[in-house]
Amino acid sequence: MAGWFELSKSSDGQFRFVLKAGNAETILTSELYKTKASAENGIASVQSNSPLAERYEQDTASNGKAYFKLKAANHQIIGTSQMYATTASRDAGIASVKTNGPSKTVKDLT
């Protein structure tokens, strides 16, 4: 099964989206957006930027866990991954976002 986006509204009225892999695991989480339209633009940005290797910034948190950020052409962060125990699992997460990011399926939970 292919991945999908879930668009939701937070308790303070802001919007966010997550990208889910085919197994329903969250593989990318957005920032908070003030409007639904801005969150939808963020989804469109993931759809267009996720296949491009140069859009991924690999990093290590202060606790030693590996993670990545997906960035737009203007270098703004579109989404951030979970924390991974190893760089190999982080790299598998990037591969999953490359595969599932272009999905056109959006589940609107707002």
QUIJO-V565934 format. One record per pair of residues at least 24 apart in sequence whose ideal C-beta (glycine too) atoms are under 10 Angstrom apart, sorted by the first residue. I is the first residue (numbers start at 0). J is the second residue. D is the distance in Angstrom with one decimal. If there is no record, write none. Layout:
i=I j=J d=D
i=I j=J d=D
//
This chain:
i=0 j=99 d=10.0
i=1 j=98 d=8.4
i=1 j=99 d=6.6
i=1 j=101 d=9.2
i=1 j=102 d=5.6
i=1 j=103 d=9.3
i=1 j=104 d=7.0
i=2 j=26 d=7.3
i=2 j=27 d=9.5
i=2 j=49 d=10.0
i=2 j=95 d=7.6
i=2 j=96 d=8.6
i=2 j=98 d=7.2
i=2 j=99 d=2.8
i=2 j=100 d=7.5
i=2 j=101 d=9.0
i=2 j=102 d=4.9
i=2 j=104 d=7.7
i=3 j=99 d=7.8
i=3 j=102 d=5.4
i=3 j=103 d=8.9
i=3 j=104 d=3.9
i=3 j=105 d=6.9
i=3 j=106 d=5.9
i=4 j=29 d=9.2
i=4 j=38 d=9.5
i=4 j=39 d=9.4
i=4 j=41 d=9.3
i=4 j=42 d=5.1
i=4 j=45 d=7.5
i=4 j=46 d=8.5
i=4 j=99 d=9.1
i=4 j=100 d=9.1
i=4 j=102 d=6.7
i=4 j=103 d=8.9
i=4 j=104 d=6.8
i=4 j=105 d=4.6
i=4 j=106 d=6.9
i=4 j=107 d=9.2
i=5 j=42 d=9.9
i=5 j=104 d=9.6
i=5 j=105 d=7.8
i=5 j=106 d=4.9
i=5 j=107 d=8.3
i=5 j=108 d=5.8
i=6 j=32 d=9.7
i=6 j=35 d=7.4
i=6 j=38 d=5.9
i=6 j=39 d=7.1
i=6 j=41 d=9.3
i=6 j=42 d=7.0
i=6 j=105 d=5.9
i=6 j=106 d=7.1
i=6 j=107 d=5.0
i=6 j=108 d=6.3
i=6 j=109 d=6.1
i=7 j=38 d=8.9
i=7 j=106 d=9.0
i=7 j=107 d=8.5
i=7 j=108 d=4.4
i=7 j=109 d=6.3
i=8 j=35 d=7.8
i=8 j=38 d=9.1
i=8 j=107 d=9.8
i=8 j=108 d=7.6
i=8 j=109 d=4.5
i=13 j=37 d=9.5
i=13 j=38 d=8.5
i=14 j=38 d=3.9
i=14 j=39 d=8.5
i=14 j=41 d=8.8
i=14 j=109 d=6.9
i=15 j=41 d=8.6
i=15 j=78 d=9.6
i=16 j=41 d=6.3
i=16 j=42 d=5.4
i=16 j=45 d=8.0
i=16 j=77 d=9.8
i=16 j=78 d=8.0
i=16 j=105 d=7.9
i=16 j=106 d=9.6
i=16 j=107 d=9.7
i=16 j=108 d=9.5
i=17 j=78 d=8.3
i=17 j=106 d=9.9
i=17 j=108 d=10.0
i=18 j=42 d=8.4
i=18 j=45 d=6.3
i=18 j=46 d=9.6
i=18 j=49 d=8.0
i=18 j=69 d=9.0
i=18 j=77 d=9.9
i=18 j=78 d=6.8
i=18 j=80 d=9.7
i=18 j=95 d=8.8
i=18 j=96 d=6.5
i=18 j=99 d=6.1
i=18 j=100 d=6.2
i=18 j=102 d=7.6
i=19 j=95 d=10.0
i=19 j=99 d=7.5
i=19 j=102 d=8.9
i=19 j=104 d=9.4
i=19 j=106 d=8.6
i=20 j=92 d=9.0
i=20 j=95 d=5.2
i=20 j=96 d=8.6
i=20 j=98 d=8.1
i=20 j=99 d=5.4
i=20 j=102 d=9.8
i=21 j=95 d=8.9
i=21 j=98 d=8.7
i=21 j=99 d=7.0
i=21 j=102 d=9.4
i=22 j=95 d=9.4
i=24 j=81 d=8.8
i=24 j=92 d=9.4
i=24 j=95 d=8.3
i=24 j=99 d=10.0
i=25 j=80 d=9.0
i=25 j=81 d=6.9
i=26 j=78 d=8.9
i=26 j=80 d=6.7
i=26 j=81 d=7.6
i=26 j=91 d=9.7
i=26 j=92 d=5.8
i=26 j=93 d=9.1
i=26 j=94 d=9.8
i=26 j=95 d=5.0
i=26 j=96 d=5.5
i=26 j=98 d=9.5
i=26 j=99 d=6.6
i=26 j=100 d=8.7
i=27 j=67 d=8.9
i=27 j=68 d=9.3
i=27 j=69 d=6.3
i=27 j=77 d=8.1
i=27 j=78 d=3.9
i=27 j=79 d=7.1
i=27 j=80 d=6.1
i=27 j=81 d=8.8
i=27 j=92 d=8.3
i=27 j=93 d=9.8
i=27 j=95 d=8.8
i=27 j=96 d=5.4
i=27 j=99 d=8.5
i=27 j=100 d=7.3
i=28 j=78 d=5.9
i=28 j=79 d=5.8
i=28 j=80 d=7.7
i=28 j=81 d=7.7
i=29 j=69 d=9.5
i=29 j=76 d=8.9
i=29 j=77 d=6.8
i=29 j=78 d=5.0
i=29 j=79 d=8.1
i=30 j=75 d=9.3
i=30 j=76 d=6.8
i=30 j=77 d=8.3
i=30 j=78 d=7.9
i=30 j=79 d=8.0
i=35 j=107 d=8.6
i=35 j=109 d=6.3
i=38 j=105 d=9.9
i=38 j=107 d=10.0
i=38 j=109 d=8.8
i=39 j=105 d=7.8
i=39 j=107 d=9.2
i=40 j=77 d=9.8
i=41 j=71 d=9.1
i=41 j=75 d=9.7
i=41 j=76 d=10.0
i=41 j=77 d=5.9
i=41 j=78 d=7.6
i=42 j=77 d=9.0
i=42 j=78 d=9.6
i=42 j=100 d=9.6
i=42 j=102 d=9.3
i=42 j=103 d=9.5
i=42 j=105 d=6.1
i=43 j=77 d=9.8
i=43 j=103 d=10.0
i=43 j=105 d=9.8
i=44 j=69 d=8.6
i=44 j=70 d=9.4
i=44 j=71 d=5.2
i=44 j=72 d=8.9
i=44 j=73 d=9.7
i=44 j=75 d=8.6
i=44 j=77 d=5.0
i=44 j=78 d=8.8
i=44 j=100 d=9.8
i=45 j=69 d=6.5
i=45 j=71 d=9.1
i=45 j=77 d=5.5
i=45 j=78 d=6.1
i=45 j=96 d=7.9
i=45 j=99 d=9.4
i=45 j=100 d=5.1
i=45 j=101 d=8.4
i=45 j=102 d=9.0
i=46 j=100 d=6.3
i=46 j=101 d=5.3
i=46 j=102 d=7.3
i=46 j=103 d=7.2
i=46 j=105 d=9.6
i=47 j=71 d=8.6
i=47 j=72 d=9.0
i=47 j=77 d=9.7
i=47 j=100 d=8.8
i=47 j=101 d=8.1
i=48 j=72 d=7.2
i=48 j=77 d=6.4
i=48 j=78 d=9.5
i=48 j=96 d=9.8
i=48 j=100 d=7.6
i=48 j=101 d=9.7
i=49 j=77 d=8.5
i=49 j=78 d=8.8
i=49 j=93 d=9.3
i=49 j=95 d=9.8
i=49 j=96 d=5.3
i=49 j=97 d=5.8
i=49 j=98 d=8.6
i=49 j=99 d=7.8
i=49 j=100 d=2.5
i=49 j=101 d=6.2
i=49 j=102 d=9.1
i=50 j=96 d=9.2
i=50 j=97 d=5.6
i=50 j=98 d=8.8
i=50 j=100 d=6.8
i=50 j=101 d=6.1
i=51 j=97 d=8.4
i=51 j=100 d=9.7
i=52 j=93 d=8.3
i=52 j=97 d=7.7
i=54 j=93 d=9.9
i=54 j=96 d=9.6
i=54 j=97 d=9.5
i=54 j=100 d=9.6
i=55 j=80 d=9.3
i=55 j=89 d=9.7
i=55 j=90 d=9.6
i=55 j=92 d=9.7
i=55 j=93 d=5.4
i=55 j=96 d=7.9
i=55 j=97 d=8.4
i=57 j=86 d=7.5
i=57 j=89 d=6.5
i=57 j=90 d=8.0
i=57 j=93 d=7.6
i=58 j=89 d=9.0
i=59 j=83 d=9.8
i=59 j=86 d=8.1
i=59 j=89 d=8.9
i=64 j=88 d=9.8
i=64 j=89 d=8.6
i=65 j=89 d=3.9
i=65 j=90 d=8.5
i=65 j=92 d=8.8
i=66 j=92 d=8.2
i=67 j=92 d=6.7
i=67 j=93 d=5.6
i=67 j=96 d=8.1
i=69 j=93 d=8.6
i=69 j=96 d=6.4
i=69 j=97 d=9.6
i=69 j=100 d=7.7
//
